[in-house]
C-alpha cells in the first residue's frame, strides 16, 4: 500500500510539474480561449473557421416567425441561444479589446480574431433588433433542448424564438445588449468606423427601449427564468448600458443619467462580492472609476458621484485580495476565489479581469489600492490575478488544467454535446435525440472532439474535481465564463511573471488600419467595410481604404504591397511583382493632404496594405 501511495504521489507530482512548466504560455491560452468561441458559433460557418469538427447548424432560426435569427452563439454545452449571457460575453470581449489591444497584437497577432469573435455576436444582435422597441432575445427552449443529447448539426428540438417589446419588457437583456453594442462600437472605431456607427445606432435605441419600458425580462420570458433568472434586477443593466454609451460616445447625457440614478439604482449603494452575467455592479463601478482616472471636464463635474462608485469598486477588489476587514470572497484551500458551487470559474474569470484592469489604471496614475487591511501595489494586484490564471491553467492541488486542450492533463469528459459526439464529418449518419444519451452522454470514453479553450465550471470548494460528463455543475463551459479572462491571458503574455507590472506594453501595430506616417511612411490608411452580402451561402465584404498623403510633399511615384487579398481590387494598378500595386494610370501626382481610394471585395478579414517604395517631387 505504501509503495502504491508513493507511486501515485509521484505521478501526481509529475503532472503538476508538467502542467506548471507550461502554465506560463498565456499567449497560447489566449488563442485557445478564442477558439472556444469558434466552437460555439451557430449558423453558417466562415471559411477561416479553425474548429473543423463543427459544421453549419440552425440555418432556419427565426424563419417560422418571419425573422432571420441565424448566427450568434450557443450558450454552453447545449444549443439554446440565450441573449442575456451572450450579450454579456460580447461586452466583456469588447472591454478586453479596449484594455489589452496592444497585448493582443503581441500575443500571436490575435487582435483580429478577438474582433471577429465580437462581430459574430454583434452581427446577430443587429439582426435580432428588428424594431426600435423590440428585440429577439432567445432561440430554442431550455427544457426541450435538454431532453436531447445531439449535435447542433443534427438538431431536432424546437427552435422557437422569443421576443421582448413594449408590452413584454425586458430591461436587463435590452440594457445588456445596448452595453455590448456600445462597447463593441468603441472597440471597432479605429478599424471600421462605419460599422461602429451602426452598432451605436442600435445601442442608443436599445438603451432608450430598456429605460422607457422598464420591466424584468424573466417576467416576460418565463422560458429563461429557470436558466438565467435576473436576481439583481434591471437597474444595474440600465446604469451599465448608460456608462458604456458614455465611454463609446463621450456624450455627457449618459454620464448625467448615471449620476442622477446612481443612488436609486443601487450603483453607489450596493457593495458586492461577485461580477457576472446577472450582477453588473462591480464591473460598472470599475468602469466608472476609469472615467475618474482619465480626468477631464466630465470627470470633474461628476467627481463626487464617481468617487462613490470608485469606493464600491475598491470594496470588491479588496475582497478579492483578502484585505477587506473580513468581508472577503471565500477561497479554496488551494487558493482559488470561490463564489458558487455551480460554474465557479465564471466568477474567477470576471474577478481576474477587474483586478487586472484596475491595477493598470492605478499603475498609470502612480497610485495604490488602499484596503482596510493594508495597501496593495498594482504589481501585487496583477500578481494575485496571475495566481488565479495559473490555477486555471494547472497550478492547483490536482495539477489539472481547467482549460480544455491546454497542457497535458485537462478534462476529457466535458458536459458538451458537440465535443462528446463524433463530428458530422466523421459520423455522417444523424445521431438521434435519445441515441446521443445512450451512446455518448453515458459513455465513459473521452470526448472525440477536443473543445480547445473551453474553461469548465471548475473544482469544488475543497479543490476537488470529478471529470464526468454528467457533472454539469463543474464540467460544463459557458461563453459568459470564458469571455472576461480572454483578454487577461493576452495581458499576462506581454510581461514575464518576474518583471515589474508597471512596465510599458509592447509597441502597438493595428491589424488593418495604421498610421505609417508616424513611422516615416508617406501615407495614412483608413479602412472601412462599406457593405456585405451573401451569395450561394458565402458572405462577401466590400472594403474601402482611403490613403492620405501625410509626408508634407507631393508623391509622384508609389508602390504598395497588399497581402491576403482574395478578390478583385479597384483604384490601383497591378505592378510586375506579385501582390504589388502602383498608382492607377489616371493618377500621377498626390499632393500633400490629398487622398485616393482603394476598393476591394473578398470573403474574410481585411487585406494588409503597406508602402514598399515612393518618390516625392
N, C-alpha and C positions, 0 to 999 in steps of 0.2 A: 504493500500500500504506500509506504514512504517513497519507494522508487517511482511508482506511478505518479504520485503527487509532485515529485521533483521534476519529472519529465513534463507534466502538464504545465507547471510554472515556467519551465524553460521555454516551452512552445509559446506560452502567453507573452513571456518577456521578449522572445524573438519577434513576435508580431508587433508588439508595442514599439520596439526599436525600428522595425522595418517601416511602419507607418509614420513614426515620428520623424524618421530621416527624410521622408517625403512630404512632411507636413508643412513645409515652407514653400511649396510650389503654388503660391497663391495665384499666379497668372494662369496656371493650368486649371485651378479650381474655378476661376472666373470664367474661363472658356467653357468648362463643363456646365457651370450654372446657367449659361445662356443656351447650351444645348438642350437642357431640360425644357426650356420654353418652346423650342422647336418640336420636341416630342409631344407637347400639349396642344399643338396647333389643330384647330378644326378647320374644315373647308378644303379648298383646292391648294395643295402644297406647292411652293415655288420651286423653280429649277435649282436653286442653290441650297435646297434642304439637305442638311447633313445627316439627319436621323433617317437612314434609308429603310429601316424596318417599318416605318409608318407609310400609310397611303392616304389618298383623298378620302374624306368622310363628311357626312352630314351636308351634302351638297344641295339639299332642298329645304334647309332650315328656314322657317317662316313663310314658305311659299303657300301653304294651305291657308294662311291668314293674310295673303296679299302683300307680303313684305319680304325683302331679301335680307335674311339674317345669317347668311353663310359667312363663316370665318370666326374670328375670336379664339378664345382658349377654353379647353376643357379644364375644369376646376382642379381636379386631383386625380385619384385613381378611377373615377367614374367618368361619365360623359355628359354631365349637365353643364351648361354654360350659365353660371351664376354671375350676374352682372356686378353685384356689390363687391365681392372679393376680387373679381377680375379688374375692376376699376382701381381698387387699392393697389393691386400689384403693378399696374401701369403707372400710377402716381409714384410709387417707390422706385421703380426702374428709372423713371424720368428724373427724380430727385438725385439718384445715384449718378446719372449722366451729368447733371448740373454741377455736382460737387467734385466728381472724380473724372472728368473728361480727359484731362491730360494723362492721368494714370491708366485710363482705358486704352488710349492710343499706345502707351508704352507696354501694356500687357498684351503682347501678340497682336497689336493693332486691332483690337476688338471693339472699338467705339462704334464702328458701323454696324456690327452685329447687335450691339445694345440698342441702337436706334431702330434697327429692323424689328427687334422684339417689341419695342414700344409701338411702332407703326402697325404691327399686326393687331394690336389691341385697339388703337385709336381709329383705324380704318373701320373696324367693326362697330365702335361706338357711334361713328358718323352715320353708318347705315341704320343703326338702332334708333337714332334720334330723328324720327320721321316728321315731327312737327314741333313747334316751339314748346308746347306744353304736353309733350308725350314722349315716352322713352320705353323701348322694349328692353326688359331687364333680366329676362331668363328664357332659356330654351331647354326643354326637357324637364321632366319631373323626377325629383329625387326618389320618391317611393317606387315608381315603376322602373326607373333606371336601375335601382339597387336590387331588383328582382332577377336581373340577368347578369351573367358574367361573360361578356363578349367583347370582341374587338370593336373599336369605333368604326372600322370599315365595314363591319357586318351588322351594324346597329338595327335592332328590330323593335326597340321600345318607342313609345310615342314621343314626337319632337314638338310638343305643344309649346307655343311661345306666349309669354306673359308680359303685360304692359302696364305702366303707370300713366295716369293722366290727371287732369284737374279734378275729376270725380273719384279717382282712386290714387291719392297722392303717395309719394314715396321720397320724402326729402333726403333720407340717408343716401339712397343709391343715386338719385339725381345730383345731390351735392358732391358725392364722391366722384361721379363721372365728370362733373364740371371741374373738380380739382385735377383729375387725371388729364383732361384735355388741356387745361391751363398749364400744368407742369410740363406736359409734352410740347406745348407751343413754345415755351421758353427753351426747352432742350433742342428743338428743331430750328429755332430762329436763325442761328448762324449758317445753317446749311440749306434750308428750304423755307424761305420767308413766306412764300405763298401758301404752303401747307400750314405753317404756323398761324397765319391769318385765319385760315379755315377752321383750325382747331379752336382758336379763340372765339370765333363767332358762335360755335356750338357751346363752348364753355359758358359764355355770358348768358345765352338763352337758358341753358340748363340751371344755372345758379338762380336766375330770376324765377324760373318754374319752381325750383325747390323751395325758395323763400316765400313766394306768393301763395302757393298751395301747400301749406305745411301739414305733414302727417307722417306717421311711421309707415315705412314701406312694408313691414311684415304684418301690418293690419290689413293692407290692401292685397298682399300677396301671401296668402296662407301657405302655399306650397314651399315657400322659402323659410318659413318660421321654424320648422324643425331642424333645418340645416344651418342657416345663417341668420339667427334672430338678432335684432338690434337692441341689445341690452343697455347700451349707453344713450339711446335716443338719437334724435336727428340734429340736436343743437351743435354737437361737435363737428358734424359734417358741414353745417352751414358756415361756421367760423373757418373751418379748414378750406372750404371752397373759396371763400372771400379772400383769405390770406394768399392762396395760390394765384388768384386773379390779380391781386396787388403785385405779387412777385413777377407775374408774366407781363403786366401792363404798365406798372408804375402809377396807375390811376389811384389817387388818394381816396376816391369814393369808397373803394373796397377796404382800405385801412380804417376809414371812418366807420364803416359798418362793423368791423371787428371791434373797434374801440367802444362803440355805442352799445354793443351786445355782449361785451366781454364778461360782465358780471352776471347778467340774466341768463346767458347760455352756458355758464359754468367754466368758461375759459380761464378765468383767474381765480376760480373758487375750488376747482377740482384738483387735488393732489393725487396722482395716480401711480400705480405700480405696474402698469402694462401699457404697451403700444401695439395696436393690432388693427386688422381689417374692420373691427367694430368700434374700438375706442381710440379716437384720434387725438385726444387731449395732449399727450406727451409730445407727439410729433408736431402738433400745432404750436405748442409752447416753445419748442426748439426752433421751429421755422421763424416764428416772430422774434425770437432772440437775435436771429441773424440780421433782421431789419435794424435792430438796435445797434448791433456791432458795426453794421455798414455805415451808420451815421446818415447825415443829410437832413434836409428840412423836415421831411415827414417823420423821421426818427425823433427829431427834437419836439415836433408838435405833439406827438403821441408818446413821449418818453415815459410818463408816469404809468400808463397802461402797459406799455411794452416791458417795463421793468417788473411789473407784476407777473406777466407771462414768463419772463426770464426766471423769476424766483421759483415758479412752479416747475419749470424745465429742470432747474438745478436740484429740486427735491427729487425728481425721478432719477437723475443721473447719480446723485449721491446715494440713492437707494440701491442702484445697480452696483456701485463701488463699495457697498457695505460700510458707508460712512455717514449714515443718516440718523444717528441717535436712536438706533433700534428699529426704525421704520424702514427696514431694508427688504429687498426682494430675496426670497429664500434661495439657497444654493444647495446643490447636491454635495455629498462628501468629496466627490472628485473635482468640484469647482465650477459646475455649470449653473448658470442662473436657472431658477425653476419657478415657473408661474402656474402651470397647469399640467395635469397628467395627460391631457389629450393634445397631441401635437405641440409639445412644449417648445420644440425648436423654432416655431414661428415667432415666439416671444424673444428667444435668444437672438434671432436674426434681426428683428426690429430694434431691440435694445442696443445691439452691437453697432448698428448703423448710427443711431442717435449719439452714442458715446463718441464715435469716430468723427462725425461731422462737427460736434460741439468742441471736441478737442482741437480741431483745426481752426475753428472760429477763435478760440482762446489763444492759440499759438499766433495767429495773425495779429491779434491785438495785444500780444505780450502779457496776457492775463493768466490767472489760475482759477480753479474751481474751489470755492470756499464752502466746505461741507461742515456740518455740526461736529463731526469727529476728526476734523483736520483738513488742511489744504492739499489739493491734488493738482499736480502739474499736468499740462496737456500730454506730455510724453507718457506719463503714468496712466492716463486715461486710455491712450492708444494701446499701451501695454496690456491693460485689462481686456480691451476689446480683442486684442490678438490672442489672449488666453482662451477666450470663448471660441474664436475661429479655430484655434488649434485643437480644442476639444472636439469640435465638429469634425475636423479632418483626421482625428485619430489619437490625439494626445489625451487619453482618458483611461480609466481603470480597465476597460475591456480591450483597449488597443484597437478599437474598431473605428473606421471612418464612417460617419453617418451621412456622408455624401456618396451616393451610389456611383461606382466606377472610379472612385478616387483611391489610390493606394492599392494594396494587395488584399485587404481584409475589409469588406463592406457588406451591407445587407444584400442577399441574393434571392430573398423571397418577399419582394416588395408588394404591398397591397395596391396593385395597379393592373387593370385588365390588360392593357396593351403590352406591358412588359412580360406578363405571365403566360401569354398565349403566343404560339409561333406566328411570325409575321405572315401577312397575306401574300407576300412574295414567296414564302416557303411552303405554307399550307394554303393551297388555292381554294379548297372547299370551305364553305361557310361553317363557322363554329357556332352552333345554335346556343340559344339563351341558357338552357339547362346543361347542355354538353360542356359549356365552359366551366360550370361549377364542378361537374363530375370529373372532368379530365384535368383541369388546370388549377382551379381555385383550391381544391383539396389535395393537390399533388404535393409531395414532399420534394419534388425536383426543383432545381434552381430555375430562375427566370430564363427563358430562352433569349430574351432581348434585354440587354443591359440599358437601364434607364439613366444614362450618364447625366451627372449633375443634380439629380433629384436628392433633396435633403429630406430624409424621412422624419417622422414625428419625434424620434429620439428616445433616449433612455427614461427610466422611471426615476423617482425621487432618490433612489439609492444607487444610481448609475447602472442599473440592470437593464438588459435588453434581450428580448426573445425574437429572433429572426424568423418570424412566422407570418405567412400571408394573411392569416385570419386575425392577426394582431393589428387591426386598423387604427387603434389609438396611437400606436407607436411606429408602425411600419408603412404608413401612407404619407406620401409627399403632397404638397399643395403649391400652387403658383404664388399664393399670398405669403407662404413661408419662405420660398426661395428669393422673392424679389428684393427685399431690403438688403440682404447680405451680399448680393452680386457685386455691387459697387465697392463694398468693403474689401473683397478679395483683391480687386484692382488697386485699391489704395494701399494695402499692405504689400502688394507685389512691388510697389515703387520704392520700398525702403527696407533694408535689412533689419532684422529684429534687434541688432545691437547698435543701430545707428540712432542719432537724435531724431525724434519725431518732429522736430521743428525744421528739418532740412527742407529745401525747396523741392518741388516736384520736377520731374524730367521736363525738358523743353517740349512744348506742345505743337503738334502739326495736325490741323483738322483733316478729316478723311477726304472731303471733297473740296470745299471752299478753302482758299488760302489767301494770304496777303503777301505774295512773293516780293512785293516792293520793299518790305521791311528787311528782306534778306538780299537785296541788291538786284532782284528781278524787276523787269520793267512793267509788268502787268499785275493788276489786281483782279482776280476772278471772283465772280459772284454767281453761285449755282442755284437754280430753282427747278422744280418739277412742275410743268405747266398743265399737264394733262395725263390721264391714264385710261386705258380701256382694255377689254378682254376680247380676244379673237380666238375661236376654236379652243377655248379653255386656257389660253395663255395670256398673261397680263403684260401689257406693254406700257412704257412710260416715255413721255416727251420731255426731254431735258433741255433747258435753256441756260446758256452760260454767257454772261456779259464780261468782256475783257477790256478793262480800262487802263489807259496809259498813265502810269504814275511816276515815270522816271524823269520828268521835267524837260524832256527833249522829244522832238518828233521821231517816231520809229519808221524807218524806211525799209527794213527787212526783218522778217520774223520766221522762226522755225519752232514749232511746237511738237512735243511728244504726247500722244494720247494713248493711255494704257487702259486695258479692259473694255475697249469699245466692241460691242457685239452687233450693232445695227448701222443704218445709214447715217451720214453726217452732212450737215449743210453749213455754209458760211466760211469754210476754209477749203484749200486745195491740197490734194494729196501730193506729198513730196516723193522723192525716189526711195528713200529709206523706209523700211516697214514701220508703221504706226507713227509716222511723222507728217506734219502738215504745215502749210505756209499761208500767207495772206491770200485771199481769193483774188482772182485776176483783176477785179474792178477796184481793189484797194491797194494803193502803192505807198500810202503815207498815213500814219495815225498820229495826229497832233497830241501835244500834252493835254491831258484831261479828256481826250476823246475816247470813244469806246466802239467796239464792234461786237456782234452777236454770233454765237455758235449754237446750232440746234442739232440734236441727235436723238435717235429713238432706239431703245433697247429693252431687254427683258428685265434686268435686275438693277442693282445699285449703280450709282453714277460712275462714269469713267474718270480717270485721274489725269489732269492736264498739267503739264509743266513746260517751261520755256527752255529750249535747247540752245538757241542762238538768236541774236538780234543785232541790228545796226541802227544807229541814230544819225540824224542829219547834223 
